[in-house]
Amino acid sequence: MRGPSIRQQQPPAIGRNKPVPRGASRMVAKEPLSVRLPKANFSVFKKLMWPVMLVALGFGTYEGAQRLLPYADRPISKIAVQGDLSYISQQAVQQRIAPYVSGSFFTIDLASMRLELEKMPWIAHAEVRRVWPDQVVIRLEEQLPVARWGNEALLNNQGEAFAPRELANYEHLPQLYGPQRAQQQVMQQYQVLSQMLRPLGFSVARLELRERGSWFLTTGAGSAGPGIELLLGRDHLLEKMRRFIAIYDKTLKDQITNIARVDLRYANGLAVGWREQIAPTTDKPAVAKN
């Protein structure tokens, strides 16, 4: 007698694809034409285009300027001189710049004109500019004479020397002396000492700085009396001047007409030099002779 038979079933296959029915087709989306075609590269074209455009623009500007220049570049028809002029005349200025005025608006040499004007002794600074369409404006700043420098020049308020021809007209100005390199130093000391002496009624008629560094000052005759000479020495000029002012108010003021000089070169005092007294002359009676 046969017993029951056992059949081993095969497990179903995992991962097997189901058979595709015959006649079925798979749909695939087509890419756009713009994606399939290669893209054009314009970077090289752009790099070449900018220089060409700049060259063309520059050439066009140049050509336009050349065509318009004859209409815009007019002859100079007016020269305007501005500034408070006390020592020079506008006629002298016009004569000085006459060789430059023949130029046109764009060709006139303003730099050379300015340098030529500043060569004039009385002109401290000159400014020259164009004004459309045919005008040149000149603004002048004159020298301000404050003192004489030696016997051949004047000093302005900045301590700069200039030499006009009419020096004889300025003998009323104080006279300053010193080494050529010390013009500004002497001018500064003159301004300081003048301010200190003014409340006493004195003015500075002469101030000298000698080669060894010593200072000598002479006051002018005025309300305080005749001029006197102050020997200041080398150092501590302000301290010595304050000492003179203090002693002058206490002692010297009443005797100023008899004082010729005051020596301030001492550490703590001063020495006074008196004027020579002129003895009065007595007329002798005439003796009649027989």
C-alpha positions in Angstrom: 0.0 0.0 0.0 1.4 3.2 -1.0 1.6 6.0 1.4 0.8 9.6 0.5 3.4 11.3 -1.7 4.8 14.7 -0.8 5.4 17.2 -3.7 7.8 20.0 -3.1 6.5 23.1 -4.6 8.9 25.6 -6.1 8.7 29.1 -4.6 7.5 31.8 -6.9 10.3 33.7 -8.7 11.0 37.0 -7.0 12.0 40.0 -9.2 11.0 38.6 -12.5 9.3 41.0 -14.8 6.0 40.2 -16.1 6.1 39.4 -19.8 5.4 42.4 -21.9 2.4 41.9 -24.0 3.2 41.8 -27.6 2.5 44.8 -29.6 2.9 47.3 -26.7 5.3 50.4 -27.2 7.0 52.6 -24.6 6.4 56.4 -24.9 9.6 58.6 -24.5 9.2 62.5 -24.3 11.2 64.4 -27.0 13.7 67.1 -25.9 13.0 70.7 -27.2 14.9 71.8 -30.2 16.7 74.6 -28.3 18.2 71.9 -26.0 19.3 69.6 -28.7 21.0 72.3 -30.8 24.4 73.6 -29.6 24.4 77.1 -28.0 26.2 80.0 -29.7 29.1 81.5 -27.8 29.1 85.4 -28.1 31.7 86.2 -25.5 34.5 86.5 -28.0 32.3 88.8 -30.2 31.5 91.0 -27.2 35.2 91.3 -26.3 36.0 92.5 -29.8 33.0 94.8 -30.1 33.8 97.1 -27.1 37.2 98.3 -28.4 35.7 98.9 -31.9 32.9 101.0 -30.4 35.4 103.0 -28.3 37.6 103.7 -31.2 34.6 104.7 -33.3 33.3 107.0 -30.6 36.7 108.7 -30.1 37.2 109.2 -33.8 33.7 110.7 -34.1 34.3 113.0 -31.2 37.6 114.2 -32.7 36.1 114.8 -36.1 33.2 116.7 -34.6 35.6 118.8 -32.5 37.7 119.6 -35.5 34.7 120.8 -37.5 33.3 122.9 -34.6 36.6 124.4 -33.4 36.7 127.2 -36.0 33.3 128.3 -34.9 34.0 128.1 -31.1 37.7 129.3 -31.0 37.2 133.1 -31.2 39.8 135.8 -30.9 40.2 137.4 -27.5 38.2 140.6 -27.6 38.2 141.7 -23.9 40.7 141.6 -21.0 39.2 142.4 -17.6 41.6 143.3 -14.8 40.3 142.9 -11.2 41.7 143.8 -7.8 42.4 146.9 -5.7 45.4 148.5 -7.5 47.1 151.3 -5.6 50.7 151.1 -6.9 50.3 149.9 -10.5 47.9 151.0 -13.3 45.7 148.9 -15.6 47.6 150.5 -18.5 50.8 149.0 -17.2 49.2 145.6 -16.9 47.7 145.9 -20.5 51.2 146.7 -21.9 52.8 143.8 -20.1 50.4 141.2 -21.5 50.1 142.7 -25.0 52.2 139.9 -26.7 49.8 137.3 -25.4 46.5 138.8 -26.4 46.9 137.9 -30.0 46.0 134.3 -29.3 42.5 132.9 -29.6 40.2 131.6 -26.8 41.7 128.1 -26.7 45.3 128.9 -27.8 46.1 131.8 -25.5 48.9 130.8 -23.1 47.5 131.6 -19.6 50.4 130.1 -17.7 53.0 132.3 -19.4 50.7 135.3 -19.0 50.5 134.7 -15.3 54.3 134.3 -14.9 54.9 137.5 -16.9 52.5 139.4 -14.6 54.2 138.1 -11.4 57.5 139.4 -12.7 56.2 142.9 -12.1 57.6 144.1 -8.8 54.3 145.3 -7.3 52.3 142.2 -8.1 52.4 139.5 -5.4 50.0 137.1 -7.0 48.2 136.8 -10.3 45.2 134.6 -11.3 44.3 134.3 -15.0 41.3 132.4 -16.4 39.1 132.2 -19.6 35.5 133.3 -19.7 33.4 132.0 -22.6 33.3 133.0 -25.4 36.1 135.5 -25.9 37.2 137.0 -22.6 40.1 136.7 -20.3 39.8 137.7 -16.6 42.9 138.7 -14.6 42.8 139.1 -10.8 45.8 140.8 -9.2 47.0 141.0 -5.7 49.4 143.8 -5.0 52.4 143.8 -2.6 51.8 145.5 0.7 55.0 147.4 1.7 55.6 147.4 5.4 59.2 148.3 5.7 62.4 149.1 3.7 65.0 146.3 3.5 68.4 147.9 3.5 68.7 150.6 0.9 67.6 148.7 -2.2 64.3 146.9 -1.5 61.1 146.8 0.3 59.6 144.1 2.5 55.9 143.0 2.4 53.9 141.8 5.4 55.2 138.2 4.7 58.8 139.3 5.0 59.5 138.9 1.3 61.7 141.4 -0.4 60.8 143.2 -3.7 62.5 146.0 -5.5 60.3 148.6 -7.2 61.9 151.6 -9.0 60.4 154.3 -6.8 62.2 153.6 -3.6 62.6 157.3 -2.8 58.8 157.5 -2.2 59.0 155.1 0.8 61.6 156.7 3.0 58.9 157.2 5.6 58.8 153.4 6.2 60.9 151.8 8.9 64.3 150.5 7.8 65.2 146.9 8.6 68.6 145.3 8.2 70.0 141.8 8.4 71.5 138.9 6.5 69.7 138.1 3.3 68.5 134.7 4.6 66.9 136.5 7.7 64.3 138.6 6.0 61.3 136.9 7.5 62.9 136.6 11.0 63.6 140.4 11.0 60.1 141.2 9.9 58.5 139.0 12.6 60.7 140.7 15.3 59.8 144.1 13.9 56.0 143.3 14.2 56.3 142.0 17.8 58.5 144.9 19.0 56.3 147.5 17.4 53.2 146.2 19.2 55.1 146.3 22.5 56.4 149.9 22.1 53.2 151.4 20.6 51.4 151.9 24.0 54.4 153.9 25.2 54.1 156.3 22.2 57.2 154.8 20.4 57.5 153.6 16.9 60.3 151.5 15.4 62.3 153.6 12.9 65.2 151.1 12.5 65.8 147.4 13.4 69.0 145.7 12.7 70.1 142.1 13.1 73.9 141.8 12.8 75.9 138.8 11.6 76.7 137.7 15.2 73.1 137.7 16.2 72.8 140.9 18.1 69.7 143.1 17.7 69.7 147.0 17.7 66.5 149.0 17.6 66.0 152.8 17.1 62.7 154.4 17.9 61.3 157.2 15.9 60.7 160.7 17.2 57.1 161.2 18.3 54.8 162.0 21.1 57.0 160.2 23.6 60.0 162.4 22.7 63.1 162.1 20.4 64.2 158.7 19.2 66.4 156.5 21.4 68.5 153.5 20.7 67.8 150.2 22.4 70.7 147.6 22.5 68.9 144.3 22.9 71.7 141.7 22.5 71.2 138.2 21.2 68.7 136.3 23.3 65.5 136.9 25.4 64.4 139.9 23.4 60.8 139.9 24.8 62.0 139.6 28.4 64.3 142.5 27.9 61.7 144.6 26.3 59.3 144.0 29.2 62.0 145.1 31.6 62.5 148.3 29.6 58.7 149.0 29.6 58.5 148.5 33.4 61.5 150.7 34.2 60.4 153.3 31.6 57.0 153.9 33.3 58.6 154.2 36.8 61.8 156.1 36.1 62.8 156.9 32.6 59.6 158.6 31.3 60.3 161.9 32.9 63.9 161.9 31.6 63.3 160.6 28.1 64.3 163.8 26.3 67.8 163.5 27.9 68.3 159.8 27.1 70.2 158.8 24.0 70.4 155.0 24.4 69.4 152.2 26.7 71.6 149.1 27.0 69.5 146.0 27.9 72.2 143.4 27.4 72.5 142.9 31.2 70.9 139.9 33.0 68.9 141.9 35.6 69.1 145.5 34.7 70.0 148.2 32.1 72.3 151.0 31.5 71.3 154.5 30.3 73.4 156.6 28.0 72.6 160.3 28.3 72.5 162.9 25.6 75.3 165.4 25.5 74.1 168.7 26.9 74.8 171.6 24.7 76.1 174.5 26.7 74.3 177.8 25.8 76.5 180.2 24.0 76.7 183.8 25.4 77.3 186.6 23.0 80.2 188.7 24.1 79.6 192.4 24.1 81.2 194.2 21.2 84.1 196.4 22.1 84.3 199.6 20.2 87.7 200.6 19.2 88.8 204.1 18.6 
